[in-house]
Amino acid sequence: MSVHEVLGADGTSIVYRAFGDPSSRPLVLLHGWAQSSRCWGESLLEDLAARYRVIAVDLRGHGYSGAPADGYDDRGAWASDVRAVLTAENCSDAVLLGWSYGGLVICDYLAVHGTEGIAGLVLVGAITSIGRGEKGGKVGAAMRAAIPAAMSEDPQIAVPALDAFGASLVGAARPEAGGAVAQALLGSSLRTPPAVRSALFARAVGNDDLLRGLDLPVLVLHGTADSVVDLSAAEHAASLLSRATTSFWDGTDHGPFVEDPRRFAEDIARFVGTLG
């Protein structure tokens, strides 16, 4: 594993970790709201790195990346961050995997830079649009319950809200690991500045037309019991995509890779294996 830093177009520091053989197909992991590249879990990263060049990014405002005061509503900024990572790693035939908000970041990238050099996409519990009335951004009960308390600067308000929200990320994870995983995910949420937690929702963008015109293979992986991003958001995205494959996990909440990392890795390998 190696740690790298690149700069987005506005000078924001973007930190990412890279695993596996640099000559293998790049698999770029983009995490969700108020998380970091640590969310994937080291065992899953090692499993994936046995097959791919795994590039796990800390999105702007998260993890060890820089947290600028503004710009979180600028799709060009998000796109430039991903572009900087792909360029630094000399990526070609890459697979972009976005979890939750990471799905929206993928759409930001494609809207600005197109599909050149991208072999396929994986949308995991993902939103593809955001804003009132956007079917691709419909959230579930856990997300609605967390807002606005999870954005508060008052820890007595924010911590309980983020703790309750975190239960949806762990879901039915192995009992012996669930507590430690829940604490790690909560720690990442608390590390994300309250202003960033709020700013990520202060934007409105629809990507339905982008998805309709997309000529890439896409795996849409979603838990049927996802309480953060409603299952209908995944169904909506799949209905627009011309080359979609779906994997709906019965009874799984918002973190399928947390609940069953081995199954998750197998799903990814099965899909990537179809890309040639």
N, C-alpha and C positions, 0 to 999 in steps of 0.2 A: 504494500500500500504506500502511496506517495501523496503528499498534500501540495496543491498548487494554488496560485493566485493569478487572476487576470483582472482587467479593468473593463467595465462597461463603457458605453459611449459617453456617459456623463462623468466618468472617472470613478464610479463606485467600485470598490474592491469586491470581487466575486471569488469565493474560495470553494474549491472542490477537492474531493478525494478520488484517486484513481486506483483501480485494482485490476490484476490480471495482465495477460500478455498484450503489449501495445499493438501487436499485429492482428489481434482478434477483432471481430466485429464490435464496434462501439455500441454500448447500451447506456444511454444517458438517463439518469434517474432525477426527476424533479419532484420534490416533496410538496406537501400541502400547507395550508394556512397554519401559522404559528408552530411550525415544526422545523426540522433541519435534516441534513443528510444522515444523521444518526437514527432517524426513525425506522430505517429499513432493517436494522439489526445486523450485527456482524456476521452471524452464521449464514444469513441469506446472501449477504454481499460476497462472502467467500464461496458459497455455492455457485452463484452467478459468475463469479470471476474465474471459475474453472472452465467456463465456456466462452466468456466475452471479455472485452475491455470495458469494465464497469466504471462509469464516471458519475459519482454521486455529488450533486451540486447543492450548496447552501444558497438558496435564493436571496436576493437583496433584502435586507432587513431581518434576516434570519441567520441562526448559527454564527459562524465566524465571518460571514460576509458583512460588508459595510451597510449601514442603515442611514441613508440620506434623509433629510427632513421632508422631502417631497418627491414627486415623480412616480408614485405608485399607481397613478391613473394613466400613465403614458405607456401604451403598448410598445412603442419604439424602444423604451428603456428595457423592458423585459426581454424583447427580441434581441437587443444588442448584447445582453448578458449571456444568453444561450449561444449566440453567434461567437462571442469571444471565447467561450469554452470549446466549442467545436473547432474553431480555428487553431487554438493552442494545441489541441490534441490531433490535429491533421485528420479529422474524421471524414470518412466516406462510407456510404452504405450504413449509416447509423440508424439505430432504433431509438426513438424518443419515448420515454415512459413517464407519464405524468399522473400523480396521485392527487385527487381532490383539486385544490387550486392549481396544481401543476398542470392539469389538463388545459386550463385557461392560458397558462404561460406557453404551452405548446401552440395553441391557436394564435397567440400573439406573434410567436416566431414565424409560423407559416404565413400569416397575413403580411408580414414585412419582407421576409426573405424567401418565401416559396418552399418548394420541396426538393430542390437540388441537393444531392448528397444524403437524402433521407430515404431509407429503405422501407420503413414502416413505423407505426405508432402503437402504443399501448395506453389506453385510458383506464385508470384504476379508480373506481369510486369518484369519478372526475366530473367537474363542471366544464362546460365548453363555452358558456356565455354567462353573463352576470347582469343583474338589474331586474327591476320589477317586470313581471310578465314574461321573462325569458325562460322558456321550457327547458333549455339546456343548463339552467342554473338553479333549478328548483331544489331547495334545501329541505331537510327533514326536521323532526321534532327536537333533536338534540342541538342542532345548530340554532334553531329559533329560540330555544330556551337559554342558550349561552349569550345571546345578544340582547342588550348591550353590555351586560355585566362583565363579560370577558374582556372588554376593551377598557375597563376602568383603570385609572391610576391608583385607586385605593385597593391595597392588597386584601383587605377584609371583604371586598366585593368581588374582585377578580379571581382570587385563588379558589374559592368554592365553585365558581362558575366554570373555571378551566378544569378543575378536578372532576366535576360531574361530566363535562364534555369529554374528558379523556376516557371515560368508561366506554364510549362508543368506538374509540380507536382500538382498544384492547379486545372488546367483544368476548368471545369464548376462548381466549388464549389459554394455553396450558396452565393449569392452576398453580403449579410450582414456579412458573415464570411470570405469571400475570401481574403480581404486585410490583416486582422490580421493573417490568416493562412499563407499567402505568406510571411509576415515579419518574422514569427516564423521559417519557413523553410529556409529562407535566412539567418537568424541568425545562424542556425545549420550549414549551409554550410560554413559561414565565420568562425565559431568556429573551423572547421576542418582545421588543418594546411595545407598550400599550398603544402608542401612536401608530405603529406599523400594523398591529392587529386591526385597528380601526380603518386605517387608510386603504387596506386591501379590499375593503367592501365599498369604498367611496368612488366607485366607477360603474359605468354602465356600458356594456358592449355586447352586441349580438354577433354570433359567428355561424348562424345557420347557413347562409349563402356560401361561406368558406367550406363548410363540411359537405354541402351538396356538390361542390365542384372539385372535391379532393379525390385525386386518383392515386391513392396509396392504400395498401393493406392496413387495416386497423383492428386491433383486438380491444373489444370493450369488455372489461372485467369489472363486475359489480356484485356486491352482496345484496340479496333480496331483502335483508332486514337493515339495510343502511339507514341510520337515523341522522346522518349528517347531510349527505347528498341523496336525495330521493331517487329510488330506482327508476322513476319515470324520466329522469334526466339522461340516464344511460340509454333507455329505450328510445328516447327522442333522438339522441346522437346516432344510434345505430340505424334508425329509420332514414336518416339523411345521407349516411355514408354508403357509397356504391360498393365498397369492398370490405364490409365489416364482418368480423367474426365475433360472436358473443360467448362469454363464459359467466353465467349468473350463478353465484354460489348460494345455495338455499340456506337461509337462516343466518348468514354472515353479516356482520355490521360493517363499519366503515374501514376497518383495517384488515383486509383479507391476508396480507402478507405477514401480519402479526399473528392472526389466528392460526394459520397453517402455512408457514414459510416453505415447506417442502412442496406442497401442492402448488403454491404460487410459482415457485421456480420451474416446476414441470409445465405449468400452463404457458409460461413465458418461452421456455425452450421449444414447446410444441409449435407455438405460433412463429417464432423466429426461424424455426426449421423449415417453414413453408416459404420463406423469402428467397431461398436460393443463395 
